[in-house]
């Protein structure tokens, strides 16, 4: 492994131009009659986490509980995020 490099990056709004959980919410709640209310709740929980009112773990657990996402939706999420890689990462693709 000599010479190999590893990078730790922030994914949401850094590697991608969007918040992945927002996109996952659109996918997992697609047919939910309470979709808009649930997406708003997720946003509010995210904001509380960003403001320090909730720990990252609490915020993530609460959002995932609302989403009720499953493994079958991962390929849809990946497909949706493929075209949302940030311009800075696209410009530096060879570096990474």
C-alpha positions in Angstrom: 0.0 0.0 0.0 3.0 2.3 -0.2 2.2 5.4 -2.1 -1.6 4.9 -1.9 -3.6 7.9 -0.8 -6.8 8.1 1.1 -9.1 11.1 1.3 -11.7 11.9 3.8 -14.3 14.3 2.4 -17.6 15.7 3.4 -20.1 14.1 1.0 -23.3 16.2 1.1 -22.9 19.6 -0.6 -19.2 19.1 -1.0 -18.7 16.0 -3.1 -22.2 16.3 -4.4 -24.1 19.5 -5.0 -27.1 18.3 -3.0 -27.9 16.6 0.3 -28.1 12.9 -0.3 -30.8 12.4 2.3 -33.0 14.9 0.5 -32.7 12.9 -2.7 -33.2 9.7 -0.8 -36.4 11.2 0.7 -37.7 12.0 -2.8 -37.1 8.3 -3.7 -38.3 6.5 -0.6 -41.3 8.7 0.0 -42.3 8.8 -3.7 -45.8 7.3 -3.1 -46.3 8.4 0.5 -49.4 10.6 0.9 -47.6 12.5 3.7 -44.4 13.0 1.6 -44.3 16.8 1.8 -44.8 16.8 5.6 -42.2 14.2 6.1 -39.7 16.0 3.9 -40.3 19.1 5.9 -39.7 17.2 9.1 -36.4 15.9 7.7 -35.3 19.4 6.8 -36.2 20.7 10.3 -34.2 17.8 11.9 -31.3 18.5 9.7 -31.4 22.2 10.7 -31.5 21.2 14.4 -28.4 19.1 13.9 -26.5 21.8 12.1 -27.4 24.2 14.9 -26.2 21.8 17.5 -29.6 21.2 19.1 -29.2 17.5 18.2 -26.2 15.3 17.9 -25.3 14.0 14.5 -26.3 10.5 15.6 -29.7 11.7 16.9 -30.3 13.7 13.7 -29.4 10.8 11.5 -31.5 8.3 13.4 -34.6 10.5 13.4 -34.3 11.3 9.7 -33.8 7.6 8.8 -36.8 6.7 10.9 -39.0 9.1 8.8 -37.5 7.9 5.5 -38.0 4.2 6.0 -35.5 3.7 3.1 -34.3 0.3 2.1 -31.4 -1.2 0.2 -33.4 -1.5 -3.0 -33.4 2.3 -3.3 -29.6 2.6 -3.2 -29.2 2.1 -6.9 -31.8 4.8 -7.5 -29.9 7.1 -5.2 -26.6 6.4 -6.9 -28.2 7.1 -10.3 -29.6 10.4 -9.0 -26.3 11.5 -7.5 -24.1 10.6 -10.5 -25.0 13.8 -12.2 -24.8 15.9 -9.1 -21.0 15.6 -8.4 -19.7 19.1 -7.6 -17.9 21.0 -10.2 -14.7 21.2 -8.0 -14.5 17.4 -7.9 -15.2 17.1 -11.6 -12.4 19.5 -12.3 -10.0 17.6 -10.1 -11.0 14.1 -11.1 -7.5 13.1 -12.2 -6.1 14.2 -8.8 -8.5 12.0 -7.0 
